Amino acid sequence: MVSHTVLLLEDDPATRERLQGIVCSAEGLQLLAAFGDVQSTLAWLAQNPPPQVLLSDLQLPDGSGIEVIRHLRRVSPQTESMVISVFGDEAHVVAAIEAGATGYLLKDADADEIRSAILRLVAGESPISSAIARHLLRRFQPQPEPAATASSLTPREREVLQLIAKGLSYNRIAEALQMSPNTVTSHIKQIYRKLAVNSRGEAVFEAQQLGWLNAPRP
């Protein structure tokens, strides 16, 4: 079976290790390298043949993954770029697509979904997380005002949601707010119920659409 080469750009060590494992375990995919910042990635690309697939986060310590997506679009138009990010708001999605991304997943996608999305990408499809797709479709449809409001969350739930948006694990949220992991889990279940979502990524996404979170730069 022909292997499709993959370059990974993700600054969080645990997430980078997880994505590396997904790529390396997938039949038909070959991981070339993995980096945690823009400049190391661009330096590697200057010395090596471009990958067939770029898997990239957006917000990085020294810039944006969009810089790398745009660079590859210019020097290697055949490279397929897919964003994997916790941020699925319209501004980030549109900016990534305009730069050349042909796929966009939220970070809480499971291993099978990520693996399948990469293979679909190289097969000519444009995988996109269902929560993002629903939002983009809703833009073209008349919608009633959302039932959820900022006041529907308790102050503690809003604190938890802010830390979820920063990508903290449940244990780190518990440490930051000086509560037990079980209490954090309870708050998160309430947040999911009130926002009518089923995952961390969807909770952050919906909160962004409602204007409850300050969106970082792309």
C-alpha positions as CSV (number, residue, x, y, z in Angstrom):
1,M,0.0,0.0,0.0
2,V,1.3,3.4,-0.9
3,S,2.2,5.6,2.1
4,H,1.2,9.2,2.2
5,T,3.7,11.4,4.0
6,V,2.6,13.6,6.9
7,L,4.2,16.6,8.6
8,L,2.7,17.5,12.0
9,L,2.7,21.0,13.6
10,E,1.3,21.1,17.2
11,D,2.8,22.9,20.2
12,D,1.2,21.0,23.1
13,P,3.5,17.9,23.8
14,A,0.7,15.6,24.9
15,T,-1.5,16.4,21.9
16,R,1.5,16.2,19.6
17,E,2.3,12.7,21.0
18,R,-1.3,11.6,20.6
19,L,-1.4,12.8,16.9
20,Q,1.9,11.2,16.2
21,G,0.6,7.9,17.5
22,I,-2.5,8.2,15.3
23,V,-0.5,8.9,12.2
24,C,2.1,6.2,12.9
25,S,-0.6,3.6,13.6
26,A,-2.5,4.2,10.4
27,E,-1.9,2.0,7.4
28,G,-1.1,4.2,4.4
29,L,0.4,7.1,6.4
30,Q,4.1,7.9,7.1
31,L,5.1,10.6,9.6
32,L,8.0,12.6,8.3
33,A,8.5,15.0,11.3
34,A,6.7,16.7,14.1
35,F,7.3,20.2,15.4
36,G,5.9,22.6,18.0
37,D,6.6,26.0,16.4
38,V,6.4,27.8,13.1
39,Q,10.0,28.6,12.6
40,S,11.3,25.0,13.1
41,T,8.7,23.8,10.7
42,L,9.6,26.3,8.0
43,A,13.3,25.5,8.6
44,W,12.7,21.8,8.0
45,L,10.6,22.5,4.9
46,A,13.5,24.5,3.5
47,Q,15.8,21.5,3.7
48,N,13.4,18.6,2.8
49,P,10.8,17.7,0.2
50,P,7.3,18.9,1.1
51,P,4.9,16.4,2.7
52,Q,1.7,15.2,1.0
53,V,-0.3,16.2,4.1
54,L,0.3,19.0,6.7
55,L,-1.6,18.5,10.0
56,S,-1.5,21.8,11.8
57,D,-2.7,23.6,14.9
58,L,-3.3,27.3,14.5
59,Q,-2.2,29.2,17.6
60,L,1.5,28.5,18.2
61,P,4.2,30.1,20.4
62,D,5.8,32.0,17.6
63,G,2.9,32.6,15.2
64,S,0.1,30.8,13.4
65,G,-0.1,27.5,11.6
66,I,-1.8,29.6,8.8
67,E,1.7,30.8,8.0
68,V,2.9,27.3,7.2
69,I,-0.4,26.5,5.3
70,R,0.1,29.6,3.2
71,H,3.8,28.8,2.6
72,L,3.0,25.2,1.4
73,R,0.2,26.5,-0.8
74,R,2.8,28.7,-2.5
75,V,5.7,26.2,-2.8
76,S,3.8,22.9,-2.9
77,P,0.3,23.3,-4.2
78,Q,-0.2,19.5,-4.2
79,T,0.2,19.4,-0.4
80,E,-3.1,18.9,1.4
81,S,-3.4,20.9,4.7
82,M,-5.7,20.1,7.5
83,V,-6.2,22.1,10.7
84,I,-6.7,20.4,14.0
85,S,-7.7,23.1,16.5
86,V,-9.8,23.7,19.6
87,F,-11.0,26.8,17.9
88,G,-13.8,26.3,15.4
89,D,-15.2,29.8,15.1
90,E,-16.0,31.3,11.7
91,A,-13.0,33.7,11.7
92,H,-10.5,30.9,12.2
93,V,-12.1,28.5,9.8
94,V,-12.4,31.1,7.0
95,A,-8.9,32.3,7.5
96,A,-7.5,28.8,7.3
97,I,-9.5,27.9,4.2
98,E,-8.5,31.2,2.5
99,A,-4.8,30.3,3.3
100,G,-5.2,26.9,1.6
101,A,-6.5,24.4,4.2
102,T,-8.7,21.7,2.7
103,G,-9.8,20.1,6.0
104,Y,-10.6,21.3,9.5
105,L,-11.2,19.2,12.7
106,L,-11.8,20.1,16.3
107,K,-9.1,18.7,18.6
108,D,-11.5,16.4,20.5
109,A,-12.1,14.3,17.4
110,D,-11.3,10.7,18.3
111,A,-8.5,8.7,16.8
112,D,-10.6,6.9,14.2
113,E,-12.1,10.2,13.0
114,I,-8.7,11.8,12.7
115,R,-7.2,8.8,10.9
116,S,-10.1,8.6,8.5
117,A,-10.1,12.3,7.9
118,I,-6.4,12.3,6.8
119,L,-7.0,9.4,4.4
120,R,-10.1,11.1,3.0
121,L,-8.1,14.3,2.6
122,V,-5.5,12.6,0.3
123,A,-8.4,10.9,-1.5
124,G,-9.7,14.3,-2.6
125,E,-12.3,15.0,0.1
126,S,-12.5,18.0,2.5
127,P,-13.2,16.6,6.0
128,I,-14.7,19.0,8.5
129,S,-16.0,18.5,12.0
130,S,-19.7,18.2,12.2
131,A,-20.1,21.1,14.7
132,I,-18.3,23.4,12.3
133,A,-20.3,22.2,9.3
134,R,-23.5,22.7,11.2
135,H,-22.6,26.3,12.0
136,L,-21.6,27.1,8.5
137,L,-24.8,25.7,7.2
138,R,-26.8,27.7,9.8
139,R,-25.3,30.9,8.4
140,F,-27.5,30.4,5.3
141,Q,-30.7,29.5,7.2
142,P,-33.0,31.7,9.3
143,Q,-32.5,30.7,12.9
144,P,-34.4,31.5,16.2
145,E,-32.4,33.3,18.9
146,P,-30.4,30.7,20.9
147,A,-32.0,29.7,24.2
148,A,-28.7,29.7,26.0
149,T,-27.4,32.9,27.5
150,A,-24.3,33.7,29.5
151,S,-26.5,34.0,32.6
152,S,-27.6,30.4,32.2
153,L,-24.1,29.3,33.4
154,T,-23.1,29.8,37.0
155,P,-19.9,31.8,37.6
156,R,-18.0,28.6,38.4
157,E,-19.2,27.0,35.2
158,R,-18.0,30.0,33.3
159,E,-14.6,29.7,34.9
160,V,-14.4,26.0,34.0
161,L,-15.5,26.8,30.4
162,Q,-12.7,29.5,30.1
163,L,-10.1,26.9,31.2
164,I,-11.6,24.3,28.8
165,A,-11.1,26.8,26.0
166,K,-7.4,27.2,27.0
167,G,-7.0,23.4,26.5
168,L,-6.4,22.4,30.1
169,S,-7.1,18.8,31.1
170,Y,-9.7,18.0,33.8
171,N,-7.0,17.4,36.4
172,R,-5.3,20.8,35.6
173,I,-8.7,22.6,35.8
174,A,-9.2,20.9,39.2
175,E,-5.8,22.2,40.4
176,A,-6.4,25.7,39.1
177,L,-9.8,26.0,40.7
178,Q,-8.9,24.0,43.8
179,M,-11.6,21.5,43.4
180,S,-11.8,17.7,42.9
181,P,-11.7,16.2,39.4
182,N,-15.2,14.8,40.2
183,T,-16.5,18.3,40.8
184,V,-14.9,19.5,37.5
185,T,-16.6,16.6,35.7
186,S,-20.0,17.6,37.3
187,H,-19.6,21.2,36.1
188,I,-18.6,20.1,32.6
189,K,-21.7,17.9,32.4
190,Q,-23.9,20.9,33.3
191,I,-22.1,23.0,30.7
192,Y,-22.7,20.4,28.0
193,R,-26.4,20.1,29.0
194,K,-27.0,23.9,29.0
195,L,-25.2,24.4,25.7
196,A,-26.7,21.2,24.2
197,V,-23.3,19.8,23.2
198,N,-21.5,16.5,23.6
199,S,-17.8,17.4,23.7
200,R,-15.2,19.9,24.8
201,G,-14.6,21.1,21.3
202,E,-18.3,21.7,20.7
203,A,-18.7,23.5,24.0
204,V,-15.9,25.9,23.2
205,F,-17.2,26.3,19.7
206,E,-20.8,27.2,20.8
207,A,-19.5,29.5,23.5
208,Q,-17.5,31.4,20.9
209,Q,-20.5,31.7,18.6
210,L,-22.4,33.2,21.6
211,G,-19.6,35.7,22.2
212,W,-18.7,34.3,25.7
213,L,-15.0,33.8,24.9
214,N,-12.4,36.1,23.7
215,A,-11.2,34.6,20.4
216,P,-7.4,34.6,20.1
217,R,-5.6,35.7,16.9
218,P,-5.6,33.0,14.1
